[in-house]
Amino acid sequence: MSPKPHEYLAGVIRDGLCTRCGACVGLGAGHVTVPDREGDHLPRIGASLPEDLARRIVAGCSGREVPIPELEAAAFSGSPGADGYVGAPAPTPAPATDAAARDPYLGRVELLALAYSLDPDLRARGASGGILTTVLLWLLERGEIQGAVVTGMDPARPWRPRTYIATSPREIIEAAQSKYVITAVNEALPEMERFEGALAYVGLPCQVHSLRKLQRAGDPAVRQVRYVLGPYCGNTLHFSSIRSLLASHGLRDYRQIESLRFREGEWPGNLRLGLRSGATITLPKFHANYLIPFHIVRRCLLCTDLANELADIAGGDAWAPAYEERGKGFSIVLGRSARGVRCLRALEAAGRLRLLPLTTAEAIRMHSHGYDLKKRGAFIRMQFRRWRGQSVPDYGYQLGGFPLARYALEAVISALFALLGTRPARRALECVPPTWMGRLFVRLRTLWKRGTRRIKLHELHP
């Protein structure tokens, strides 16, 4: 017997499965709130939440049930309206490239390329190659969309991300770059429902999961979404990561932050905090990753989607020494739907994007450590939770057949995440210079990538 909607939502939060995607707040009409946005960012379900709204929220919740194969089929089947085009004619499927159309690591692949924007300014402003920003500007210029759901930084609270509907090139460009703290994009669903015109939507995998569930349910909040774009995502962090970095420099008041950029400067960029005093705190991107095991949102460790598998167009950094050493910015780009492929090819023909050949093996190797975390580690961690009698997400598929040594390694990794996420460990971290921790983390990342670079040779088993 299925739990009642209120019980279902309470269970998602209680069991640690909430992704913080924002759908419950966006659809809750004020009955769902987030009391502590600089803390755990967990929603609170009000007792007065009407039954019909609770059912609507459950239909879009990305915490417990995300049947990726079903959602993928609905999004990319080519049936009218299936990928957000309500009443649109069925698109002509694009030919698959580089072997099978679906890869167990990358997801559905219709177009795969190494890419970057040919506009030097956009390329420099983006997190990597400026791909998603270039696509959004193109769609807006051509009138295919009238707005884009994007996430920038809040001018009134510059330490906090803010999602809004951009209707001008300037507003799109202002939202460039990744945000590595919690961004509850789907809190914008009411604004999306009221918007008059076609929309593009940019979200992380868990946020896209929610959007696709709402599209499948025919929810009016997403009826205007025509394109779904998204970056790769290994994890997101609590805002405590920023507070911790400040504390490492002897500062405690995060309200002294005047600007916060996560990928400032030449690719791969720097985490940069500008303070009201005029001082700045800067760490190279890879060095700043030392904050991850101490401040990761634990639900991210149960996510199996690195490459934004339900987005029409997905983009990620091209992590390879040959490109990292050049700077400038290089991306992996994936076109998953016919409309996504057409958009990318049109941008290439217009001289706005450079698309270079890339094989699935190369793309997987660039993020081998991420795939190990998501396609092996996550399934093992979920198995550990089942053994302890805890709830786990249901993605509609299961991978297994991992060697015993990988289970043993995951036991060590999980223990480290549990230990380093404690308050004493975080306090101890703040006594160590971030540059020291950054250099150590870069070394560990290199070893992890080296140990997982042959990941493609080891088959994933259902």
N, C-alpha and C positions, 0 to 999 in steps of 0.2 A: 504494500500500500504506500503510495507516494505521500510525502509529508505535505502539509498545507504550505502555501506560499510564504507566510510569515516564518514558519518553522524552518523551511528550506533556507531562507536568507539568513536567519539567525545561526543555522548550522554552518553555513559557508564561513561566516565571520568567526564563530566559536572554534571551528576546526582549523583555522589558519589558512583557508583556501581563497580568501579575498585577494583579488589582483589589484585593487585600487583603481580600476578602469574608470570609475565615475558614473557608470550607467545607473546605479541605484539612486544616486543623488540627482542625476539629471532627470530621471523619470519619476522621482518621488514627490514632486510638487510640494517641497518643503517639509515632507514627513520623514525624510532621510537627510541627515546632516553629518558633517565631519567636524567634530568639536576641536580637534587638535591637528591643525594642518602642518605644524612644524614638529609634530611627534610621529606617532604610528600612522596617522592619516587614515584610520579605520572609520568606516561609516557607522552611524548609529541609526538603527531602524526604530522609528517612533511607533508606539503602540497604536497610534491613531491612523497608521497607514491603511488606506482603504484596500479592500480585497482585490479590486480590479487593477489598481496600480501595483500591488504586490505581484500579481500574476504577470503583468507586463514586465516588471523588473526581472522576474525569474526567467522569462523568455530571452532576456538579453544578458543574463549574468554569465561572466566568463570564468567563474571560480571553480565550479564543480563539474559541469557537463559541457564539453566542447568537442562534439563529434566531427573532427577535422575532415575525414573522408566525405561525410555527408555535406558539410558546409562547402567544401571544395567543389563537389559535384554541382551543388546549387549555384555557386558563384560563377563557375566557369563552363557550365553546360552549354551555353549559347542559346538557351531558351529565352523568350522575351521577358525582359525585366529581371532575369536571374542574377545579373551582376550589378544591380542597382538602376538599370535603365527601365523604369516603369513604362510599359507599353512600347518599348523600342523594338525594332525588327531584330531578329536573331542575327548576330554577327557571323561572318564566315570564319571558321576556325583557322588559326595560323598554323603552318607546318611546324612540327616539333623539330628541334635541332639537337645535335650531339646525342644521338641514341634515343633512349626512351623519353617520353614526354614527362614522366614523373620519376624523380630521383628520391630515394629514401632520406637523403640529407637535405637537398635543396627544395624539395616539393615539386610542384608542376613547373616544367620548364618549356616555354615556347620560344624564348629568346634569352640567351646568356651572353654577356659581353663584359669586357673591361671598358670602363667609360669615364668620361669627364666632360664638363661643360667647356665649350670653346669661347665662352665669355670669361676672360681672366678674372674679372671682379667677382662674378658669381662663383667661380671655382675657388677663389680665395676665401670667400665668405662662408662657404658650405663646410660641413663637418669633414667631407673628403673631396669628392669631385664636383659638388654642386648640382648633382643630378636631379634630386626631387624639386629643388627650387626652380631649376630650368624647366622642368615639366609643368609645374604649376603656372609659371609665367606664360608659357606657350598656350596652355589651355585657356587661360584668362584672355590673352590677346586675341585668340581665334573665336572667342565667344562660346566655346564648348562648355565653359562653366562661368557662373557669375560670382562665385565665391569659393574660398578654400578654407577648410577647418584646419588650423595650424596652431602651433604652440610657441609662444615667445616668452619673454620675461615681463612680469607685471611692472609697469612704470611706478606705481604707487608703493609696491613692495618688491624691490628689484632682486631680492633673494628668492622669489617664488615664481615658478612658471605660471603662465596664464594662457588658456586656450581661447581662441576667438575666431570669428569668420573674417578672413581677409578678403577685401573686395578691390584692392588696388595693388599694383606691383610693389609699391613701397611697403605695404603691410605684409606681403608675402616675403620680401627680402628680409624684413626685420625679424622674421621667425626662423631664419636659417640657423643651422647647427643643431646638434643633438642636445638634449637636456637629460642629465644623468641622475636627477632626483625625481621623486614621484610626480607624474603628470597625469591628472585625472581627466583625460581628454573628453570622455563621454558625459561629463557634467554639462557640456555644451549642447546636449540633445534638444532641450527646449528651444534654443536659438536656431538650431538646424531645422526644427519642425516649422518654425515661423518664417524661415527664409524663403523669399520668392525668387526662385532661379535654381539652376543646376549647381551642384557642389562637388568639389573634390575633397577627399578626407585623408588626412595624414595621421597615422597612429602606430603605436607599438603593437607587436603581435597580440597581446592579451586584449588590447583595445579594439583591434580589428576583429578578433574572435567575437567580441560582444556585438560589434556592428553587423557582422555577417549573420549572427543569430537573429538579430532584430530584422534584418532584411528577409531572412527566411520566414519569419513570423508575420511579415507584411506590416511592420510597425510604421505609423505615419512619420515618426521622427527621422527616419532614414530614407524616405521616399525620394528625396531630391539628390541623393548621392549618386553620382555618375562614375567617378573614378575613386579607387581606393589605393593609396600609396603608403608605403611604410619602410622604415629603416630596419636593418638587422637589429636584434637585441639579445645580448647575453644576460643582462640583468639590469635592475634599476636599484637605486640606493635611497635610504631614508635621508631626510634633511639633516639628520644627526651627523652625516658625513661632512657637511659644510661646517657645522658647529665644531666638530672635532678638529678640522683643519685650522679653524680660527684659534681654538684653544692651544694648538701646538705652537702658535705664535703669540701666546699670552693674551689672547682676546676672547671675551665671553659674550659680547652683545652682538648677535647676528644682524641686528637692526642698523648697525654701522656700515653694512654692505651697501654700496652705491651702484655697483654693477657686478654681474656675475656671468661669465662666459666659460663654457666648458671645452670649447675647441678653438680658442683664439690663436691667430697667427698662422704661420705656414704649417701645412699638414705634416704630421698628424695633430699638431696644435698643442695648446696649453690650457690647463685650467687656470683662469685668472679672476681674482677677486679684487675689485676696486673699492677702497674704503673712503668714507666721508672725510677722513683726515688727509686724504691725498695719497696715502700709502697703497701699495699693491702687494698681493700675494700671488705668486705664479709658480706652477709646477708643470713640467712636461706631461703630456697626456698619459703616456705609459707609466710615469712615476706616480701620477695621481690615482692609478688603479690600485695602489696599496690599500685604499680605503674600502675596497669591495668586500673582503671577507669579514670586516668589522661592522659594516653598515648595510649589507645587502638586505633587500626585502626577501624574507625567507621563502615566500611563495614562488619567487623566481626559480628556486632550486627544484621546483616540481613542474616547470614549463619545458615542453619538448620542442618548441618552435623558435629556432634561431633566425631563420631567413624570411620571416614574415610570410608564411606559406599561403595565406588567403588574400594577399594584396595583389591588385592588378599589376603594379610595378613595385618591386622591392629593391632596395639598394643597401650596400654595405661597404665598409672599407676594404680595399685590396691589400690585405696585410701580407706583404712579401718583401724581403730585403731589397729586391731590385727596384721596387716602387717607393718603399719607405725612405730610402736613402736619397731619392730625387726630390722629395717634398712635393709641392704644388697641389697634390690631391688626386688620388685615383680611386675609383669605385668599382665594385662588382654591381652590375645591374641585371635584374631578372624581369622579363616580361612574361606574365602568366596567362593573360587573357588576350583575345584577339584585339580588343580595343587598346590594351596596354602596349602590345607589339606595334600596332599601327602608329601610336603616338611616338614611340621611340624611333621608329624608322622615319617618320616625317621630320622629326627633329634632326636626325642625321642628314637627311636629304637637304634640309634648309641650312645646314652648316652651323647648327646650334649645339650639337652633341658629337663627340667622337666615340664611336663604338668599335672596339678592337676584338678580335677573336679570343675566346676564352673557353677552355674545356671544363667539363664538370669536375674532373680530377684536380685541375688547377684551382678552381673555385673552392672546392672542399679543403684542399691543402692550406689555403690562405686562412681558413677558420677552423683548422683541425681541432684545436683545443676547445673551441666553442661547441663543435659538434660532439666531441667527447663528453662535454658537460651536459648537453641537451639530449642527445640520442642514446647515450649509454648511462651516464650518471643519473639523469632524472628518472629513468625507469628503474634503476637499482634503488634509488632513494625512495621511490614510491613503494617498491617491494619491502623495504625496511619498515615503512609506515604500516603496511598491511600486516606484517608480522607482529607489530605492536598494537594492532587493533585500531589504527587511526584511519581516517578517511583520506582518500586521494582523488585527484581529478580523473575524469574519464575522457580520454581523447578519441575514443572510437577505434583505437588500434593499440596494439601492444608489441613491443620489441623485446627480444630476449636472446638466449644463447650466449650470454657473455661468460668469459672464463672466470674461474674462481678467483684468480689474481685480481681481476677488475672489481669484484665484490669486495675483496680485502682492501684494495686501494680506496674504494668509495667509503668504506667504514672509517678509514683514517681521515679522508677529506671531510666527511660529515661531522666527525668529532671535532676537527679544527674549526669548521664553521660554527658549531655550537659553542666552542670555547671562546673563540675570538669575538663572537657577538655579545658576550657578557659585558656588563658595566665595568667590572674591574679591568678586563682586557682593554676596553676602549680608553679607560683612564690611563692605563699604562702606556698605550700607544701615544697619547698626547704628550708624553715626556720624552719621546724619541724624535729627533729632527726629521721632518717629512722627506728631506733629500736622502737620508740614510735608508728610510723605508722604501722610498721610490726606487733606489738603485737595487735593493734586494728584490723587490717585486719584479723588476725588469729581468733580472737574472732567472727568477723562478718561471716567468712567462716563457722565456726562451727555452728552458728545459722542458716545459710542458708541451710547447709546440713541437720540439724535436721528438718527444716521446709519442706524439699522436700524429705525426705527418704521414704515416702509412695507414691511417685509419680506413681509407677506402678499400684496402686489401682485405679487411676483416668484415665479412658480410653481416648485415643486421638481419635477425631472424624474427618473424612474427610469432 
